[in-house]
């Protein structure tokens, strides 16, 4: 699973980038064989002024499912990345369960 990080107004050092990659890989490990790429968009609306303006948007593409996106906003970048990663994991789980149910609905049996 490849993790791409896009930054807009947010500076990350190498330690923070590595933490983000590990956090996403941990949260999405269950589906790692189905996910080719995760794109993390990190932004800071107010720049150095601070406040609840940091954003994290995670985007993935799943075969036969399409694009899934989650968005979180807050003051602490690590907190919103963690929330977004957990939210994306739940979204993937729900979507794949829904697909599984549709694929295994009662089919007519011919006697």
C-alpha positions as CSV (number, residue, x, y, z in Angstrom):
1,X,0.0,0.0,0.0
2,X,1.5,3.3,-1.1
3,X,0.9,6.4,0.9
4,X,1.1,9.8,-0.8
5,X,1.1,12.9,1.4
6,X,0.0,16.2,-0.1
7,X,0.5,19.3,2.0
8,X,-1.1,22.8,1.8
9,X,0.1,25.2,4.5
10,X,1.4,22.3,6.7
11,X,5.0,21.5,7.2
12,X,5.9,18.0,8.2
13,X,9.4,16.8,9.2
14,X,10.6,13.3,8.3
15,X,9.5,11.9,11.7
16,X,6.0,13.2,11.3
17,X,5.7,11.9,7.7
18,X,6.9,8.4,8.8
19,X,4.4,8.4,11.8
20,X,1.6,9.3,9.4
21,X,2.5,6.5,7.0
22,X,2.7,4.0,9.9
23,X,-0.6,5.2,11.3
24,X,-2.4,4.7,8.0
25,X,-0.8,1.4,7.4
26,X,-1.8,0.2,10.8
27,X,-5.4,1.4,10.5
28,X,-5.8,-0.1,7.0
29,X,-3.7,-3.3,7.4
30,X,-6.8,-5.5,7.2
31,X,-7.4,-4.4,3.6
32,X,-3.8,-3.8,2.5
33,X,-4.1,-6.4,-0.3
34,X,-7.0,-4.5,-1.8
35,X,-5.7,-0.9,-1.4
36,X,-3.0,0.2,-3.9
37,X,-2.8,3.8,-2.8
38,X,-3.9,6.1,0.0
39,X,-3.6,9.9,-0.6
40,X,-3.5,12.1,2.5
41,X,-4.3,15.7,1.9
42,X,-3.2,17.9,4.9
43,X,-4.1,21.5,5.2
44,X,-3.9,24.5,7.5
45,X,-6.5,27.1,6.8
46,X,-5.1,29.9,9.0
47,X,-1.4,29.1,8.8
48,X,0.6,30.2,11.8
49,X,-2.4,31.9,13.5
50,X,-3.5,28.6,15.0
51,X,-7.0,27.4,15.9
52,X,-9.2,24.5,14.8
53,X,-8.3,24.9,11.2
54,X,-6.1,21.9,10.4
55,X,-7.7,19.4,8.0
56,X,-7.0,15.9,6.9
57,X,-8.7,14.3,3.9
58,X,-8.0,10.7,3.1
59,X,-8.7,9.2,-0.3
60,X,-8.5,5.6,-1.5
61,X,-9.7,3.7,-4.5
62,X,-11.0,0.1,-4.1
63,X,-11.6,-2.3,-7.0
64,X,-15.3,-2.7,-7.8
65,X,-16.1,-0.2,-5.0
66,X,-14.6,3.0,-6.3
67,X,-13.4,6.1,-4.4
68,X,-13.8,6.4,-0.6
69,X,-13.0,9.7,1.1
70,X,-13.1,10.8,4.7
71,X,-12.4,14.3,6.2
72,X,-11.5,15.5,9.7
73,X,-10.8,18.9,11.1
74,X,-9.3,20.1,14.3
75,X,-6.4,21.8,16.1
76,X,-4.0,18.9,16.5
77,X,-2.7,17.3,13.3
78,X,-1.9,13.9,14.9
79,X,-5.4,13.7,16.4
80,X,-7.2,14.4,13.2
81,X,-5.0,12.0,11.2
82,X,-5.8,9.3,13.7
83,X,-9.5,10.0,13.6
84,X,-9.5,10.1,9.8
85,X,-7.6,6.8,9.6
86,X,-10.1,5.1,12.0
87,X,-13.0,6.6,10.2
88,X,-11.7,5.4,6.8
89,X,-11.2,1.9,8.2
90,X,-14.9,1.8,9.4
91,X,-16.0,3.2,6.0
92,X,-14.1,0.4,4.1
93,X,-15.5,-2.2,6.4
94,X,-19.1,-1.0,6.0
95,X,-18.8,-0.7,2.2
96,X,-17.3,-4.2,1.8
97,X,-19.9,-5.8,4.0
98,X,-22.6,-4.1,2.0
99,X,-21.1,-5.4,-1.2
100,X,-20.8,-8.9,0.3
101,X,-24.5,-8.9,1.3
102,X,-25.5,-7.8,-2.2
103,X,-23.5,-10.5,-3.8
104,X,-24.9,-13.2,-1.5
105,X,-28.6,-12.3,-1.5
106,X,-31.0,-15.1,-2.0
107,X,-30.9,-16.3,-5.5
108,X,-33.6,-18.3,-7.1
109,X,-33.1,-22.1,-6.9
110,X,-34.3,-24.1,-9.8
111,X,-35.6,-27.5,-8.9
